[in-house]
Amino acid sequence: MKLLNRSALSVRPTRHFVDWINALEPTVGDDDLTLDDVERESTVYLIPEMDTPEALEAFVRERYLEILETELRAWEEDERQWPEALDWALFQRFLQVEHSYLAIDLDDETALEISEVDDSLLLETDQD
């Protein structure tokens, strides 16, 4: 095990986010995605170590737009299909954030790699 010098944010969708996803391509009846379906696609963001709730809140408020755009882009690349106002209120309505003080890597065999996140990386993950 390796202790990483990071904290983590687990970002999970809310029912409002799932409703937005389902509205992108209307389906009939049981074909709609459920909150459980979408929660399986939740994201963990490594962040600087945060020692206080105030520091965490300040960090999230500073970076919320980047997180929100990443989450929206994972489901819809066409920004014209996104909600009109990408603001703090939408972030809070669409996403739940859980903070973990420690991040531990349990993979003893594979070295950590650093890659820049771009749309093609998100698309590759979607196709797996």
N, CA, C and O of each residue as an XYZ file, in Angstrom:
512
protein
N       0.841     -1.188      0.000
C       0.000      0.000      0.000
C       0.876      1.239      0.000
O       1.961      1.276      0.581
N       0.353      2.254     -0.681
C       1.059      3.528     -0.717
C       0.106      4.623     -0.284
O      -0.997      4.748     -0.817
N       0.534      5.416      0.685
C      -0.249      6.565      1.114
C       0.084      7.719      0.183
O       1.245      8.110      0.062
N      -0.932      8.265     -0.474
C      -0.722      9.377     -1.387
C      -0.848     10.690     -0.619
O      -1.635     10.800      0.321
N      -0.073     11.666     -1.025
C      -0.164     12.958     -0.347
C      -1.304     13.780     -0.957
O      -1.103     14.900     -1.428
N      -2.490     13.199     -0.935
C      -3.683     13.813     -1.488
C      -4.874     13.461     -0.611
O      -4.870     12.457      0.101
N      -5.878     14.295     -0.677
C      -7.210     13.946     -0.207
C      -8.007     13.580     -1.456
O      -7.485     13.627     -2.570
N      -9.268     13.219     -1.265
C     -10.076     12.835     -2.419
C     -11.493     13.374     -2.282
O     -12.027     13.506     -1.181
N     -12.087     13.680     -3.435
C     -13.499     14.030     -3.509
C     -14.190     12.950     -4.328
O     -13.805     12.681     -5.466
N     -15.196     12.341     -3.754
C     -16.056     11.436     -4.511
C     -17.243     12.261     -4.971
O     -17.946     12.863     -4.160
N     -17.460     12.285     -6.263
C     -18.530     13.084     -6.839
C     -19.569     12.127     -7.397
O     -19.297     11.328     -8.293
N     -20.775     12.235     -6.835
C     -21.868     11.359     -7.253
C     -23.027     12.188     -7.773
O     -23.280     13.284     -7.273
N     -23.726     11.683     -8.761
C     -24.862     12.418     -9.331
C     -26.060     12.396     -8.391
O     -26.190     11.521     -7.536
N     -26.921     13.372     -8.573
C     -28.203     13.400     -7.875
C     -29.301     13.023     -8.860
O     -29.043     12.836    -10.049
N     -30.501     12.916     -8.366
C     -31.662     12.626     -9.205
C     -31.813     13.701    -10.290
O     -32.192     13.380    -11.417
N     -31.521     14.972     -9.971
C     -31.628     16.047    -10.962
C     -30.659     15.817    -12.130
O     -31.007     16.068    -13.284
N     -29.459     15.346    -11.831
C     -28.475     15.059    -12.873
C     -28.977     13.926    -13.764
O     -28.872     13.994    -14.989
N     -29.518     12.892    -13.143
C     -30.038     11.747    -13.901
C     -31.212     12.179    -14.772
O     -31.338     11.731    -15.911
N     -32.062     13.037    -14.248
C     -33.181     13.547    -15.052
C     -32.662     14.298    -16.273
O     -33.211     14.163    -17.366
N     -31.605     15.090    -16.090
C     -31.006     15.808    -17.220
C     -30.464     14.818    -18.258
O     -30.679     14.995    -19.457
N     -29.767     13.786    -17.800
C     -29.226     12.765    -18.722
C     -30.361     12.119    -19.509
O     -30.276     11.973    -20.728
N     -31.415     11.737    -18.810
C     -32.535     11.075    -19.485
C     -33.244     11.999    -20.465
O     -33.804     11.534    -21.458
N     -33.228     13.292    -20.201
C     -33.870     14.243    -21.107
C     -33.066     14.452    -22.390
O     -33.604     14.946    -23.381
N     -31.786     14.082    -22.382
C     -30.954     14.246    -23.578
C     -31.481     13.403    -24.738
O     -31.540     13.863    -25.878
N     -31.858     12.178    -24.432
C     -32.407     11.266    -25.428
C     -33.615     10.582    -24.806
O     -33.480      9.545    -24.156
N     -34.773     11.150    -24.999
C     -35.967     10.583    -24.378
C     -36.152      9.114    -24.749
O     -35.989      8.712    -25.901
N     -36.492      8.341    -23.746
C     -36.727      6.910    -23.931
C     -38.126      6.585    -23.429
O     -38.821      7.442    -22.884
N     -38.515      5.361    -23.618
C     -39.844      4.936    -23.200
C     -39.718      3.999    -22.012
O     -39.002      2.999    -22.070
N     -40.412      4.326    -20.946
C     -40.544      3.425    -19.805
C     -39.255      3.029    -19.139
O     -38.512      3.869    -18.632
N     -38.996      1.729    -19.148
C     -37.893      1.155    -18.385
C     -36.521      1.417    -18.984
O     -35.518      1.014    -18.395
N     -36.441      2.077    -20.132
C     -35.143      2.345    -20.753
C     -34.425      3.534    -20.123
O     -33.238      3.734    -20.378
N     -35.113      4.321    -19.312
C     -34.469      5.446    -18.646
C     -33.401      4.943    -17.683
O     -33.547      3.890    -17.063
N     -32.332      5.713    -17.571
C     -31.304      5.406    -16.581
C     -31.849      5.722    -15.197
O     -32.647      6.644    -15.025
N     -31.410      4.953    -14.220
C     -31.787      5.206    -12.832
C     -30.603      5.839    -12.109
O     -29.483      5.855    -12.620
N     -30.865      6.353    -10.929
C     -29.789      6.910    -10.120
C     -28.741      5.841     -9.835
O     -27.545      6.133     -9.862
N     -29.162      4.617     -9.565
C     -28.200      3.523     -9.335
C     -27.324      3.281    -10.552
O     -26.123      3.053    -10.414
N     -27.909      3.328    -11.744
C     -27.126      3.138    -12.971
C     -26.029      4.191    -13.076
O     -24.872      3.870    -13.349
N     -26.399      5.437    -12.859
C     -25.465      6.539    -13.054
C     -24.439      6.611    -11.923
O     -23.297      7.008    -12.155
N     -24.825      6.235    -10.713
C     -23.876      6.251     -9.592
C     -22.704      5.302     -9.826
O     -21.618      5.512     -9.285
N     -22.914      4.272    -10.619
C     -21.816      3.355    -10.940
C     -20.718      4.058    -11.736
O     -19.591      3.570    -11.821
N     -21.055      5.201    -12.312
C     -20.115      5.978    -13.111
C     -19.529      7.151    -12.315
O     -18.995      8.090    -12.905
N     -19.625      7.103    -10.981
C     -19.146      8.231    -10.183
C     -17.633      8.406    -10.328
O     -16.911      7.486    -10.714
N     -17.187      9.606    -10.010
C     -15.798      9.994    -10.223
C     -15.133     10.324     -8.900
O     -15.766     10.871     -7.996
N     -13.855      9.992     -8.789
C     -13.048     10.393     -7.644
C     -11.982     11.353     -8.147
O     -11.245     11.050     -9.085
N     -11.912     12.505     -7.515
C     -10.913     13.515     -7.848
C      -9.906     13.585     -6.712
O     -10.280     13.761     -5.552
N      -8.638     13.448     -7.044
C      -7.596     13.657     -6.041
C      -7.365     15.156     -5.919
O      -7.251     15.864     -6.920
N      -7.298     15.625     -4.692
C      -7.141     17.044     -4.423
C      -6.021     17.230     -3.401
O      -5.596     16.261     -2.773
N      -5.541     18.455     -3.225
C      -4.539     18.677     -2.174
C      -5.110     18.264     -0.816
O      -6.324     18.287     -0.611
N      -4.239     17.893      0.089
C      -4.690     17.518      1.425
C      -5.428     18.693      2.059
O      -4.946     19.826      2.048
N      -6.585     18.410      2.602
C      -7.421     19.426      3.234
C      -7.589     19.071      4.703
O      -8.041     17.978      5.044
N      -7.217     20.012      5.570
C      -7.256     19.744      7.005
C      -8.509     20.267      7.690
O      -8.845     19.820      8.787
N      -9.202     21.205      7.063
C     -10.371     21.789      7.714
C     -11.539     21.829      6.744
O     -11.343     21.870      5.529
N     -12.750     21.818      7.278
C     -13.928     21.948      6.409
C     -13.921     23.260      5.631
O     -14.386     23.308      4.492
N     -13.400     24.316      6.235
C     -13.348     25.607      5.568
C     -12.417     25.565      4.348
O     -12.738     26.108      3.291
N     -11.276     24.920      4.512
C     -10.335     24.794      3.387
C     -10.955     23.969      2.260
O     -10.801     24.300      1.084
N     -11.650     22.904      2.622
C     -12.307     22.063      1.621
C     -13.382     22.850      0.876
O     -13.449     22.804     -0.352
N     -14.216     23.565      1.610
C     -15.278     24.332      0.961
C     -14.699     25.388      0.030
O     -15.203     25.585     -1.076
N     -13.649     26.066      0.466
C     -13.025     27.078     -0.383
C     -12.468     26.451     -1.657
O     -12.607     27.013     -2.744
N     -11.838     25.286     -1.520
C     -11.270     24.608     -2.684
C     -12.370     24.188     -3.668
O     -12.253     24.423     -4.870
N     -13.432     23.570     -3.155
C     -14.516     23.112     -4.023
C     -15.182     24.303     -4.707
O     -15.501     24.231     -5.893
N     -15.394     25.385     -3.985
C     -16.014     26.573     -4.596
C     -15.111     27.163     -5.686
O     -15.594     27.720     -6.671
N     -13.812     27.032     -5.498
C     -12.869     27.537     -6.500
C     -12.857     26.674     -7.755
O     -12.656     27.184     -8.857
N     -13.070     25.368     -7.597
C     -12.921     24.430     -8.711
C     -14.233     23.802     -9.178
O     -14.218     22.921    -10.037
N     -15.376     24.243     -8.624
C     -16.642     23.580     -8.928
C     -16.960     23.569    -10.425
O     -17.485     22.580    -10.936
N     -16.649     24.656    -11.126
C     -17.002     24.725    -12.539
C     -16.240     23.675    -13.348
O     -16.805     23.040    -14.238
N     -14.981     23.500    -13.041
C     -14.167     22.484    -13.716
C     -14.736     21.082    -13.470
O     -14.816     20.269    -14.391
N     -15.125     20.808    -12.239
C     -15.706     19.501    -11.899
C     -17.042     19.324    -12.609
O     -17.295     18.280    -13.209
N     -17.894     20.338    -12.544
C     -19.207     20.262    -13.173
C     -19.087     20.033    -14.678
O     -19.786     19.185    -15.234
N     -18.220     20.773    -15.330
C     -18.036     20.597    -16.774
C     -17.530     19.195    -17.107
O     -17.964     18.603    -18.095
N     -16.632     18.666    -16.307
C     -16.123     17.312    -16.533
C     -17.246     16.292    -16.412
O     -17.345     15.370    -17.223
N     -18.086     16.456    -15.405
C     -19.194     15.521    -15.203
C     -20.227     15.627    -16.328
O     -20.736     14.607    -16.792
N     -20.536     16.827    -16.762
C     -21.473     16.998    -17.871
C     -20.896     16.414    -19.156
O     -21.597     15.729    -19.900
N     -19.635     16.683    -19.413
C     -18.979     16.216    -20.641
C     -18.917     14.685    -20.710
O     -18.929     14.108    -21.797
N     -18.853     14.040    -19.558
C     -18.823     12.578    -19.547
C     -20.113     11.987    -20.124
O     -20.123     10.853    -20.602
N     -21.197     12.764    -20.075
C     -22.479     12.284    -20.576
C     -22.907     12.944    -21.880
O     -23.672     12.368    -22.653
N     -22.406     14.162    -22.121
C     -22.787     14.875    -23.346
C     -21.665     15.824    -23.752
O     -21.358     16.778    -23.037
N     -21.058     15.554    -24.904
C     -19.958     16.388    -25.392
C     -20.432     17.733    -25.925
O     -19.719     18.731    -25.818
N     -21.621     17.766    -26.492
C     -22.143     18.981    -27.111
C     -22.580     19.963    -26.027
O     -23.622     19.775    -25.399
N     -21.796     20.993    -25.811
C     -22.072     21.952    -24.750
C     -23.383     22.696    -24.963
O     -23.929     23.267    -24.019
N     -23.888     22.698    -26.179
C     -25.185     23.334    -26.439
C     -26.320     22.583    -25.757
O     -27.398     23.140    -25.548
N     -26.082     21.318    -25.408
C     -27.090     20.501    -24.733
C     -27.024     20.627    -23.210
O     -27.876     20.099    -22.494
N     -26.008     21.327    -22.731
C     -25.829     21.475    -21.284
C     -26.846     22.471    -20.729
O     -27.404     23.278    -21.473
N     -27.081     22.409    -19.430
C     -27.928     23.440    -18.816
C     -27.353     24.826    -19.099
O     -26.142     24.996    -19.243
N     -28.240     25.803    -19.173
C     -27.827     27.152    -19.560
C     -26.900     27.795    -18.540
O     -25.862     28.342    -18.912
N     -27.251     27.741    -17.273
C     -26.451     28.403    -16.228
C     -25.595     27.379    -15.496
O     -26.104     26.572    -14.718
N     -24.310     27.417    -15.748
C     -23.381     26.534    -15.036
C     -22.857     27.299    -13.828
O     -21.784     27.900    -13.875
N     -23.620     27.267    -12.762
C     -23.271     28.035    -11.580
C     -23.218     27.135    -10.346
O     -23.450     25.928    -10.425
N     -22.910     27.746     -9.218
C     -22.779     27.012     -7.958
C     -24.085     26.306     -7.599
O     -24.062     25.186     -7.090
N     -25.220     26.949     -7.858
C     -26.516     26.348     -7.547
C     -26.736     25.064     -8.357
O     -27.241     24.077     -7.822
N     -26.363     25.071     -9.632
C     -26.496     23.870    -10.459
C     -25.565     22.772     -9.954
O     -25.959     21.609     -9.866
N     -24.344     23.139     -9.625
C     -23.388     22.173     -9.076
C     -24.000     21.475     -7.862
O     -23.955     20.249     -7.763
N     -24.558     22.236     -6.959
C     -25.141     21.663     -5.743
C     -26.384     20.834     -6.050
O     -26.654     19.852     -5.358
N     -27.137     21.212     -7.069
C     -28.339     20.465     -7.437
C     -27.996     19.167     -8.169
O     -28.694     18.165     -8.009
N     -26.933     19.177     -8.968
C     -26.584     18.026     -9.797
C     -25.638     17.031     -9.128
O     -25.653     15.850     -9.475
N     -24.823     17.476     -8.185
C     -23.757     16.611     -7.667
C     -23.700     16.597     -6.144
O     -23.938     17.606     -5.480
N     -23.378     15.422     -5.615
C     -23.084     15.270     -4.193
C     -21.585     15.051     -4.070
O     -20.992     14.300     -4.844
N     -20.982     15.706     -3.102
C     -19.534     15.604     -2.924
C     -19.246     15.018     -1.547
O     -19.764     15.491     -0.536
N     -18.421     13.991     -1.525
C     -17.974     13.398     -0.263
C     -16.461     13.507     -0.204
O     -15.763     13.220     -1.177
N     -15.970     13.925      0.946
C     -14.540     14.155      1.120
C     -13.906     13.012      1.889
O     -14.459     12.535      2.880
N     -12.747     12.578      1.430
C     -11.920     11.607      2.159
C     -10.583     12.268      2.444
O      -9.925     12.778      1.538
N     -10.192     12.255      3.698
C      -8.933     12.903      4.073
C      -7.715     12.178      3.516
O      -6.720     12.805      3.151
N      -7.802     10.856      3.453
C      -6.655     10.066      3.003
C      -6.953      9.391      1.678
O      -8.084      8.983      1.413
N      -5.928      9.279      0.851
C      -6.006      8.507     -0.380
C      -4.892      7.462     -0.321
O      -3.715      7.798     -0.192
N      -5.279      6.207     -0.416
C      -4.319      5.105     -0.313
C      -4.416      4.269     -1.582
O      -5.508      3.892     -2.009
N      -3.280      3.987     -2.171
C      -3.196      3.168     -3.369
C      -2.956      1.722     -2.940
O      -1.907      1.410     -2.377
N      -3.915      0.843     -3.201
C      -3.791     -0.566     -2.821
C      -3.113     -1.419     -3.887
O      -2.848     -2.599     -3.655
N      -2.834     -0.846     -5.035
C      -2.198     -1.592     -6.116
C      -0.681     -1.554     -5.930
O      -0.037     -0.540     -6.199
N      -0.128     -2.661     -5.472
C       1.317     -2.737     -5.229
C       2.106     -3.058     -6.494
O       3.334     -2.968     -6.495
N       1.426     -3.426     -7.558
C       2.125     -3.878     -8.753
C       2.265     -2.812     -9.836
O       3.273     -2.781    -10.541
N       1.279     -1.947     -9.975
C       1.283     -0.981    -11.056
C       1.672      0.396    -10.533
O       1.086      0.902     -9.575
N       2.657      0.983    -11.170
C       3.076      2.326    -10.779
C       2.010      3.340    -11.175
O       1.308      3.162    -12.170
N       1.898      4.394    -10.394
C       0.983      5.471    -10.738
C       1.488      6.179    -11.984
O       2.687      6.406    -12.145
N       0.555      6.522    -12.860
C       0.896      7.273    -14.060
C       0.137      8.581    -14.035
O      -0.972      8.659    -13.508
N       0.732      9.592    -14.600
C       0.076     10.887    -14.685
C      -0.255     11.147    -16.150
O       0.614     11.096    -17.019
N      -1.528     11.427    -16.403
C      -1.996     11.758    -17.747
C      -2.883     12.978    -17.646
O      -3.636     13.132    -16.684
N      -2.794     13.840    -18.631
C      -3.708     14.973    -18.689
C      -5.081     14.455    -19.090
O      -5.195     13.586    -19.955
N      -6.109     14.981    -18.470
C      -7.473     14.582    -18.802
C      -7.927     15.384    -20.015
O      -7.837     16.612    -20.032
N      -8.409     14.681    -21.017
C      -8.998     15.344    -22.175
C     -10.203     14.533    -22.630
O     -10.463     13.451    -22.104
N     -10.919     15.042    -23.584
C     -12.142     14.388    -24.029
C     -11.901     12.977    -24.529
O     -12.724     12.094    -24.287
N     -10.804     12.744    -25.215
C     -10.564     11.407    -25.757
C     -10.363     10.392    -24.628
O     -10.756      9.234    -24.765
N      -9.762     10.811    -23.528
C      -9.590      9.910    -22.390
C     -10.950      9.541    -21.798
O     -11.188      8.383    -21.457
N     -11.833     10.521    -21.678
C     -13.177     10.248    -21.164
C     -13.929      9.324    -22.085
O     -14.653      8.445    -21.617
N     -13.777      9.498    -23.389
C     -14.477      8.646    -24.344
C     -13.971      7.218    -24.278
O     -14.758      6.276    -24.371
N     -12.648      7.044    -24.117
C     -12.092      5.697    -24.000
C     -12.664      4.992    -22.788
O     -12.970      3.802    -22.862
N     -12.819      5.696    -21.669
C     -13.377      5.107    -20.463
C     -14.811      4.700    -20.689
O     -15.226      3.643    -20.214
N     -15.594      5.510    -21.404
C     -16.977      5.201    -21.679
C     -17.134      3.935    -22.507
O     -18.124      3.220    -22.352
N     -16.190      3.645    -23.372
C     -16.318      2.508    -24.277
C     -15.862      1.200    -23.647
O     -16.113      0.128    -24.197
N     -15.199      1.276    -22.510
C     -14.724      0.043    -21.850
C     -15.843     -0.786    -21.313
O     -15.603     -1.846    -20.735
